[in-house]
Amino acid sequence: MRTFVKNCLIYSFFLLFILGVSPAHALNIKGFAHITFQKGQKKFNIDQAIILGDNGYHYFEVIDDFGNSLWSIRGNLSQKTLKKMGINIPLDIFLDLLKYDLSNPSIETSQDSLQRIISANPVHQKKKWQANYDHFGKIKKHHFPWLIKIKSNKTQLTIQWIHLSLI
């Protein structure tokens, strides 16, 4: 039973990431994505609808097939969940990585020839994580990466968007 609850928590958390890729600060995002979470030898694959919001505070919400909220993450609970999952990134930076809002001064970025940000790393090298972005598309005049890979220690989270919209 304990393993089942842990797996449900992990799956739900990944599903929450699906909608998090917007350079616009105060937008809510809805989407559907394929998420792969790998920690060591264990690998989880899921497809789920998610809402990412920023109404004065960040929140993630996992939505079922009928539009009901299955699970949501806010505040300190999220940081504890990240650490249990093996993602050693501060919550605010992690949310910025998901939203493709890389203006935080503690994030160092690399750009391609089209001036799109394709990778992000911590400014302080003692913190070990990396985010990569690929397959860009345009939604309501905003460029979004349709593929996000975040790696922290031995944990890797990959989000491949299938559908994404701003609300």
C-alpha positions in Angstrom: 0.0 0.0 0.0 2.8 2.4 0.9 4.5 1.8 -2.5 1.2 2.4 -4.3 0.6 5.7 -2.5 4.2 6.8 -3.3 3.8 5.9 -7.0 0.5 7.8 -7.1 2.1 10.8 -5.6 5.0 10.7 -8.1 2.7 10.2 -11.1 0.4 13.1 -9.9 3.4 15.4 -9.4 4.6 14.8 -12.9 1.2 15.4 -14.3 1.3 18.8 -12.7 4.3 19.8 -14.7 2.5 19.4 -18.0 1.2 22.9 -18.2 4.2 24.8 -17.0 5.9 26.5 -20.0 5.1 30.2 -20.3 7.3 33.2 -20.4 4.3 35.4 -19.5 4.3 35.7 -15.7 0.6 36.0 -14.9 -0.8 33.5 -17.3 -2.6 30.3 -16.5 -1.7 27.4 -18.7 -3.6 24.2 -19.6 -2.2 21.3 -21.5 -1.7 17.7 -22.1 1.7 16.1 -22.2 3.7 12.8 -22.0 5.8 12.9 -18.9 8.8 10.6 -18.2 10.3 10.5 -14.7 13.4 8.5 -14.2 15.2 8.1 -10.8 18.0 5.6 -10.9 16.8 2.4 -12.6 13.1 3.2 -12.0 11.2 4.9 -14.9 7.6 6.1 -14.9 5.7 7.2 -18.0 2.4 9.0 -17.9 0.0 11.1 -20.1 -2.1 13.6 -18.2 -3.8 17.0 -18.3 -2.4 19.6 -16.0 -3.0 23.3 -15.0 -0.2 25.6 -14.0 -1.3 28.9 -12.5 0.3 32.1 -11.3 -2.2 34.2 -9.5 0.0 35.8 -6.9 1.4 32.3 -6.0 2.4 29.3 -8.1 0.2 26.2 -8.1 0.0 23.0 -10.0 -3.2 21.0 -10.4 -3.8 17.5 -11.8 -7.1 17.2 -13.7 -9.0 14.0 -14.3 -11.0 13.1 -17.4 -14.1 15.0 -16.1 -12.3 18.2 -15.2 -12.2 17.5 -11.5 -9.1 18.3 -9.4 -7.3 15.1 -8.4 -4.3 16.7 -6.7 -2.7 20.1 -6.3 0.6 21.4 -5.0 1.3 24.8 -3.4 4.0 26.3 -1.2 6.3 24.3 1.2 4.6 21.0 0.4 5.9 21.3 -3.1 9.5 21.8 -2.0 9.4 18.8 0.3 7.9 16.7 -2.6 10.7 17.8 -4.9 13.3 16.7 -2.4 11.6 13.3 -1.9 11.6 12.8 -5.7 15.3 13.5 -5.9 15.0 16.9 -7.6 17.3 19.1 -5.7 16.2 22.5 -7.2 14.6 25.3 -5.2 10.8 25.4 -5.8 10.8 28.9 -7.3 13.6 28.1 -9.7 11.9 24.8 -10.6 8.7 26.5 -11.4 10.5 29.1 -13.5 12.2 26.3 -15.5 8.8 24.7 -16.2 7.2 28.0 -17.2 10.2 28.9 -19.4 10.6 32.1 -17.4 14.4 32.2 -17.1 14.9 35.8 -15.9 15.9 34.7 -12.4 19.5 35.9 -11.7 20.5 32.6 -10.3 19.9 30.9 -13.6 22.5 30.9 -16.3 21.3 30.4 -19.9 22.6 29.4 -23.4 20.9 30.5 -26.6 20.8 29.1 -30.1 21.3 31.2 -33.3 17.6 32.3 -33.2 18.1 33.8 -29.7 15.9 31.1 -28.1 17.0 29.8 -24.7 17.9 26.2 -25.2 19.6 25.4 -21.8 19.7 26.6 -18.3 22.2 25.9 -15.4 22.7 27.2 -11.9 25.0 30.2 -11.6 26.7 28.5 -8.6 28.3 25.3 -9.9 28.1 23.5 -6.6 24.4 23.1 -7.3 24.0 20.4 -9.9 21.0 20.6 -12.2 20.4 21.3 -15.9 17.4 22.1 -18.0 17.3 21.7 -21.8 14.6 23.0 -24.2 13.8 21.9 -27.7 11.1 21.8 -30.5 9.8 25.3 -30.1 6.3 26.4 -31.1 4.4 29.7 -31.0 1.3 30.1 -29.0 -0.4 33.5 -28.8 2.9 35.3 -29.7 4.9 33.4 -27.1 7.6 30.9 -28.0 7.3 27.7 -26.0 9.6 24.6 -26.0 7.5 21.5 -26.7 10.2 19.4 -25.1 11.6 20.1 -21.6 14.3 18.0 -19.9 15.3 18.7 -16.3 18.1 16.7 -14.7 19.1 16.9 -11.1 21.6 14.4 -9.7 20.4 11.0 -10.8 16.8 12.1 -11.5 15.5 13.2 -14.9 12.2 14.7 -15.7 11.1 14.9 -19.4 8.0 16.7 -20.5 6.9 16.4 -24.1 3.8 18.6 -24.7 1.1 17.1 -26.9 -1.3 20.1 -26.5 -0.8 23.4 -24.7 -2.9 26.5 -24.4 -2.9 29.8 -22.5 -6.0 30.7 -20.5 
